[in-house]
Amino acid sequence: MKKINVGIDLGTTYSAVATFSKELGRVQVLKNSYGKDCTPSVICIDNGSIMVGEDAKNEQKSGNVNTAAFYKSMMGDSNWSAFINGQEYSAEELSGLYLAHLIQDIKSTNSIDIDGAVITVPAYFNDKQREATIRAGQKAGLKVLKIINEPTSAIIAYGLTGGKEKNVLVYDLGGGTFDVTVANVNGTRIDVLATNGNHQLGGKDWDETLINQVKEKFYSEFGVSIDDHEEDLKELQVKCEEAKKLLSSVASTIITIQCDGYLGKYTVTREDFNDQTYSLLYETILLIKSCFDEISEAQNRPFGWNNIDEVVLVGGSTRMPQVKDMIIKEYGRPPITKDINVDTIVATGAAMQAELCVSNSITLTVASSASANSAKSSGTSMPTAPITLTIHNSDIQDITAHSLGMLALASDEKSYINSIIIRKNSKVNEPFSREYTFSGEKLQVYVLQGEARDPYECDIIGAYSITGMPKDNKSKIKVNFLYNSNGVVEVNACLDNGIVLSSTRENTNETMSEIIARLEREKKEAEEEAKRKSRIEIMLMIDTSGSMSGNRIREARRAAKDFVKEFDLNRVFISVISFADRSQYKCKWENDERRLYHAIDDVDVNDVGYCNAETPINNNYKKFTRDCPRVIVVLTDGYWNDQSTEETAADRAKADGIIIYGIGIGDADEAFLSRISSGKGKKVDLSQLSATFKEVASSIATEVVGNSLK
Ligand code: AMP
């Protein structure tokens, strides 16, 4: 059996499938088993058997609660699911099942086999909705060639006439979504200029107005709430949609509803219906206006209705006369309706795109626009000779409907913002980059979609973890962001020398407030860690045995003060200890210069005995408060009684990362000082003591901390 590629308009309410015929140079819409071009996007799952389309819609009409419709607008929403026959289904699963059955029906009706498919989505669909659509197609066993925006698809089908340059506005009001797209069409080239929309606004909202009206009338007449009767409610939904469609051709109709033994009969008029739904229509006008504003901003000159050459209506809901009336009022001219089938135009463009995906170019046979124009002006209806147009895949340049940003700390470092990287209406397939200097092991980037600066108003696309950076130093990392041709976000990263890093997307279930709370916690922890790491603790041990009296203790105090002066006391905390027979703290972890001087002045001979019986390192090295750079500076002028205990303690302290400087004057044992010191012990003349302490201070700065301490 012949394998073909198709375009699928997976609509909220109706779907259509089409294929491009190379032989004919045009698209053929593939009929379903009911002989129709469009198949209702309704699914019924009843006791293990699945029905879609007309059959499912009939079940819905008869009140079967095991039916689902309008699930498309819930695509990608992990909080939404339908319970059918006791089982839970996501919109993606329902779409997958629906597509599988639709494709089966099309295949058997048309005796064809289907290979690849281009599936259309509203231009306003975000990343999650697009990805969910791709997965739904794959679940249905389709090779998804591409995801394409519905309005762009409509322009491909409608606009490629080879005529002169024009700006086309596509007004696409379907069953559940609204999109407005403006594109510049020049010969075979299509450049989408801007797009806007609301994926929660569509024909179903117009239905809802009638449904609510009937519910209210029924309640006031019989005191019965139809909401309490699920089957009757399903029936009412179908009847109101039918009434709405009728109002497109007649001025009034009657909706009858039976519920709880009562029969209600209500007349609805088009005039009332138009009044009650005006706010919905107005919402579409506002979206068109903001589309114009965006183009004006991008082109730096005013852009409005007068720059539009043609308005094309797409989607079943544009059959409502109120839409055409509104276009005439705003635009001053009627929209193009001739030769356009609003139900199949999107599938037609998708079928052309499917062929473009596999062949890269297509040759299309169209009516000559030049001869069509001359026929129009002469008022004759002479048949026009068709022309052929060759269209290349690269002729179609689509844009993105949403800005892409990342969660970033605001410049005040107090709040988080959505820092925009790719602006809305930027061309797809064009990468944008951000550079970071980073020294950690994992760079985490939260990617957001939305226009607002406030991240709470944006969609979270995912958390991308970038790893594989060199461990040794700070790396320059280039993170690349891209909307691919499906409008799906891609993030990757490389080093500035081009080496590609690993970037994985973690689908996060965290809410924005959870993410921000966690980032704040991590930031605080990192700050505390940095603070902890930047603190330096020094124990300054001064021998106060009898031999230190006179000049020695005076010089020791002077040298100790000079030592203190060398440091930035915001970071350095000093304990001053005098020792002889015992140790005594003159101050503990002090960083106030005045108090430190006072403590040093307090160091005096015979404070704690006459001899060198104490082992000051042994008794104090465990008294540092934290795991930061720690230093012991010992000044002595004599021989200590218990050198071996002190040496063992010094070895342990050094093994624990403590740096020891031993300074000797007078009768100090230089060899012993070397044994307890991290480097070499120093024995100096008393006149050199201050200079030696200053040298020790600068050694602490460069060797222990690795930078200046001032
Ligand atoms: P689509 O998603 O493009 O198939 O559009 C389907 C929507 O068009 C549904 O909400 C239908 O109720 C609506 N629709 C179809 N025909 C008409 C009509 N004649 N008048 C008003 N709405 C219509």
Residues whose N, C-alpha, C, O or C-beta is under 5 A from the ligand:
A	BS01	AMP	G11 T12 T13 Y14 L173 G174 G175 G203 K204 E241 K244 K245 S248 G315 G316 S317 R319 M320
